[in-house]
Amino acid sequence: MEVLVNNPFDFAVLAEGEMGYVVVVCGTSALFDVWIKKPRSEINALLSNQSALRSLVDATRLNPKI
């Protein structure tokens, strides 16, 4: 798995083949990861639009059960 972006204790963007993952760190006293699976084309679009990526991370952190 290739690490495209790694912001410790915030989020990471990973890629493997034609699929990608946005891994968001959630929680307060106990931390857990939420993995969002997306096609590689959507991952590339998020990487080129940092505000969209930040919006996805923030929305996931506010409601990790999506």
N, C-alpha and C positions, 0 to 999 in steps of 0.2 A: 504494500500500500504506500502510495506516494503522499507526503505531507506537502500541501501547497501553501497553507498559512497555519501558523501556530502562535496563538496568543494565550499563554498559560493563564489558567483560572478564568478565562473569558470564552474563547471558542477556538476551533480548529477547522480547517477545510482539508479533506482528504480525497484522493482519487484512486480508483482501482479499475482499470479497463475502461469500459464505457459508462461506469457509474461513479458517482461522487457522493460525499457525505459532508454535511455540516454538523459538527459535534459541539453542542452548546453546554457549558457548565452551568448547572442550576442549583438552587438550594441556598440555605443560610448556614445553620450550624452543621448540617450534613450536606455534603456536595454529591451530586450525581450528574451523569451525562445524558443528554437527549440526542440521539442520532437521527438526523433527517437525511433520507436517501433521495437523491435526485439524479437525473441523467447528466452526463458530463457536460452537455451543451448548456444546461441551466447553471451548473457550477461555474463554467467559464463566464456566463453572463453576470452572475453575482460577483465574481472577482473583478470584472471590469466596471461594476457599479457598486462602489463601497457603501453608499447610503442604503441601497436595497439590501445588501448583506447585513448591515448594522440593524436595519428594520426587522429582518428575519430573526436575527439573534435576540433582539430585545423583545419581540413578540413571543418567541419561544420561552424566554426566561420568565416573562409575566404569566404565561399559561403553558406549562410544560406538558400538559396532558393532550395537547392538540395532536 
